[in-house]
Amino acid sequence: MTEQSISIERMEEAVNLFGLFDENIRLIEQELNVSVVNRESNLKISGEGEDVMLAVKAIQGLLTLSAKGEAIGQQNVRYIIELVRSGNEGKIAQLAGDVVCVTAKGKPIKAKTIGQQKYVDAIKNSTVTIGVGPAGTGKTYLAVAAAVAAFREKQINRIILTRPAVEAGERLGFLPGTGFLLEMECQETDPCRTYTQDNDPVYLDSAMEAFFCFSPEEEKPCYLNFEMNANGAMLACHGQDRRERMPFSGALKEGLSCRAQVREHAWSVRLTIPLSLITGVYPGLSLHTDSMFTCNFYKIKESEGRTHFASFAPIQAPEPNFHLPEYFAQARILS
């Protein structure tokens, strides 16, 4: 059995270190298999030699953060334990560095991990920074905070926020000379799927829809719309508005196909749109790299029970109406 002591000079540091109902210290005890006892201004850490050594390093690291004004929470504790276990306790001093930005409510925004600190430094020192990583790791949050800080300091005069023409949940690809391949997925259990034939009113079922317009510059442009349910039944039309649209027929439908797949908590559709269908509606149209068009994607169920409407690009209309090309999102064909 080994025992070591750490002296804490200020009561505020002890309160911050221990956390609400001593949750931070209890986490250290649990993760490192040690016992921590507070006696006046000293912490007594006891346990096996190596465990005590790691616990001492972790607590000292947390006190370093506390001295810099960092509020200690379980997220900090887990990350510091991870650092000391991997022998990187020397990097703890890099944490809780400069404030990236202060919110309107006075909350300071700082990097929480070594990776986040490197990311912030890269943003400050580079013209273009590309952040790659899992969702929820602070990529967008820190980038926006850095942009706001630069704007406040008049280093820049504009912040431009962009997003992909097609977001997660829809994947759209173009094959030159062939056409478009679209995959859409919906997180939904037991989707309503009554209709089984093409040109049935599948929008009364649970349906996903895709709209395309290849002449957005016209005053009243023609658009293509494809509405699909979980059976793979599809209502496919073209026209200038909801009332005047017409189903595709004859040679235009050759090569147009829809396949659906239903899983336990999700369903998806795979739509193939042949180039011949598009050029049949838009004679003389040539699609190639950098060609622009507009599109929108929807989730719908219009019948009674679980009625809902959702769109990728926002629509400014008093009632749900997906047949408004003026609100389609811009898209570009990439190589």
Order of alpha helices (4+ residues) and beta strands (2+ residues): beta-alpha-alpha-beta-beta-alpha-alpha-beta-beta-alpha-alpha-beta-beta-beta-beta-beta-beta-beta-beta-alpha-beta-beta-beta
